[in-house]
Amino acid sequence: MKCPFCNSDNTRVLESRAIDEGASIRRRRECADCTKRFTTYERIEQSPIIVIKANGDKEVFARDKLLKSIVRACSKTQLSTLVIDGIVDDVESEIYKVYHREISSNELGEVVMRRLKAADALAYIRYASIFKNFTSLVEFIDEIKELEDSLLGLNYSPNLKEELIDEFIPPKKIKKKK
């Protein structure tokens, strides 16, 4: 391994440790010529997953694009960045394990929605509204009812429907009579 400071090939490993649940190795190295230390990472190279869009176009799966969409859905929720990163890790792990080479954008969206549904109802509805391309209030309400039915028996707010409706439907302005 070449030193990033002086380009010398004369480096040695000081410490190695497994990270990312054994999926990567972090190595601390020292250059014998300039004595500077640096870190390298060794990861398994995975073949890229191709996402097939609804119109048939194909693009390489991008973790950062997935993270951005989930962060947007989770804004103003109680989910921490640690939990959001965990959701992204779980989705990415599942698509690499289950789908191997290609996944449709529809299948990818379903995987994300399953994770969000388990994590936060509001984030789920936000994501579903974009993913399912809601065009009417009826579609929102139907999805909220379906979510409410699936959460029966679980620990959730008894006012879930009202909270979700208040989030997505602005209150009507009441005109005062003169």
N, C-alpha and C positions, 0 to 999 in steps of 0.2 A: 504494500500500500504506500503510495507516494504521500509525502508530507505536503499539506496545502500551503505551507509557509515558504519552504525552500525547495520543494520538488525532489527532495532526496528519497531514494528507495529504502534507506536505512532506518526503518521504524520498527518498534516492538510493541506488543500488546501488554498493557499494564493490568487490565481488568476486563473480563467479559461477563455479561449478565443477560439472561433471557428476559424479554419484555413482551408485552401484548399477548400474555398467556402462552408464551413459548413460540409465537409466530415470528418473532424477530430477535436478533441478538445485538446488544449495544456493546461496543468495544471502546475502551479508553486506550489511546495509543500515545507513544512519545517518540519524537524524532531523535535519533542518536546524534545527528549532525548539529541541529539548531536548538535542541532540548525543549522545544515547544510541544505542548500536548494538544490533542484533538480527539474528537469522537467520531466513530463510524457506526453505521447500522447495516446489518445484514438481514434482508427480508426475502421471503419466498416470492419469486416472480410469478404472478398469476396471469393467465391469458385473459385479455379483456373481455368483458361481457358486452354484447351489442344489444342496445335497446331499439326495438322496432316500434316506431311511432305509428299512430293511427292512420296516417296518410301513406304508410309504407316506407318512409325514409328511415335510414338506420344511422345511429350515432353510438359512439363508445360511452358506456356508463360512466358518469362523472359524479363522484362522491360529493364534491362541493356543490353541485347543482341540487342534489338530493337534500343536503344539509340546509341550503338556502330555502328550499320550499318548506321544509319541516319547521325551521326557525320562524318563518313567516306565519305558518299556521299556529305556532305556539306562542306568538307574541301576546302579551297581556294575560298569560296564564300563570299558574303557580309552578310550572315545570322549570327546573334548573337547567343550566347549560350542560351539566353532567348527565342528567336524565336524557336530554335531547341528543347528546353525543352517543349515549347508550342505544337509543332508538335507531340512530343512523348506523351504528355498528351492527346491531341485530339485523336490520334490513339488508345491509351489504353482505353480511355473513350468510344469510338465508339465500340470497340470489346467487352467490358463488357456489353454495352447496347444492341447491336444488336445480338451478337453471343452467349451470355449466357454461354455455356459450352465448345463448340469446334469450331475451325476455321481452315480451311485448310491454309497451308502456301501460297497457291496461292491467297486466299481471303485476307489474311493479307498483302501480297505484294501489292495488288491492293489498299487497304486502304492507305498504306504508299505512294504509287505513286500519288494518288489523292491529298494528302496533300502537297507533294513535288512539284507537278506540279503547284499548286497555289502559292507556296512560292518562288521557284527559278528554272528556266529552266535548268541550268547546274546541279544542285543537282538531279533534276528529271532524266536527261539523264544518269548521273552516276549510280543512283540506278537502273534504268530500264536496263542498260547494264548488270548488274549482275543478277537482278531478272529474266529478259527474256533470259538470257544466250546467248547474241549476239555472233555469230560465224563468222560474216563477216562484212565488211565495208558497204555493201548494207543494212544490218539490222540497223546499226547506222544511216545511211542517211535517210532511210525510217522513223525511229522513230523521227528524227529531223524534217523531212517534216511534219509528223503528228502533232508534237508539234507546229510547226510554224503555221500550218493551224488552230489549236485549239486556238492559241493566237491572231489571227487576230481580230482587233478591240480593243484589250487590250493594255495597255501601256507597250510596251517592246521594246528592242533595235531593230532598223531596220537591224542591222548586226548580228542578233541572229544566223542564220545558220553558218555564217563564224566564229563567236566566238566559237560555239560548235564544229565545225569541227576542228578549230585550237587547241582546248583543247584536242581532242582525236586523232588527226592524226598529227604525228610529221612532220615538213617540210622536204621535200626531200633534200638531200645533192646534190648540183650541182657540178659535176666534171668539173674542169677547163681543157681546152685543152692546150696542150703544143705546 
